[in-house]
Amino acid sequence: MYYGTYSGLNERQQKILERIAMEGEVKIPALKQLFQVTDMTIRRDLEKLEEAGSIKRTFGGAIFVGVYDALQYALQERSSLLTEEKQLIGRAAAALVQPGESIFIDGGTTTFQLARYLPPGMKITVMTNALNVAAELSTKQIPTIMTGGMLYEATNSLAGPVAVQSLMGMAFDRVFLGASGLNVEHGFSNSNMYEAEIKRVAIRLTSEANILLDHSKFGTKVLVSFTPLSGVQRLVTDRMPEDELRLACEEAGMRIAVAK
């Protein structure tokens, strides 16, 4: 599991973080029994995770607060990273969309570039959970449906049970999703478990899943794996992955489109 160089989490701390994220709250005795370590060791682990901004300690345990060291950048900060590469990826992805299609675009700085490159007045229907994507498309007279859900400021998008429920019953020609990591073993992953669930559901509702991902995410895994390599039909990126990852993608039946 990858958490970058900022937090320096060890393997046990990473597993504790994942457990808290999945359950929302844990107690020290349960962690002590699970990892077969002392109370003091668990308390030190929780202190480390709280310093990283991932959890908040409570009396006898900890709760999840949904922040993962430096990976969960604010949208405004992340949008300035690899801007040219993301624009190339967005333009290439926009060229895949055909008139008459119904598509889903999720939140993220790269998927937003797709919305920017869709031509005004295009005869398509878009569903999105991203506020910035919806705002962009509203200026282009492109019919747009928004999910409901809880707003996550870091990505300016909606997620959670209400968002998932609003997707049910939809059928998309294509979906376009971002990701925080891609590696051979875990496939595509994301740092927010609720946003990952949106991606997982969207993939089930389409005949063509496209992941928009710049090369800086190659070889990494963050908290939640939302699909194996075989669950995605196309990767749109700015650079061909190195041989091991490239071959794994191709063997899984995934096409790799390198934006130029």
Buried (B, 14 or more C-beta within 10 A) or exposed (E): BBBEEEBEBEEBBBBBBBBBBEEEEBBBEEBBEBBEBEEEBBBEBBEBBBEBBBBBBEEEBBEBBBBBBBBBBEBEEBBEEBEEBBBBBBBBBBBBBEEEBBBBBBBBBBBBBBBBBBEEEBEBBBBBBBBBBBEBBEEBEBEBEBBEBEEBEBBBBBBBEEBBEBBEEBEBBBBBBBBBBBBBEBBBBBBBBBBBBBBBBBBEBBEBBBBBBBBEBBBBBBBBBBBEBEBBBBBBBBEBBEEEBBEBBEEBEBEBBBBE
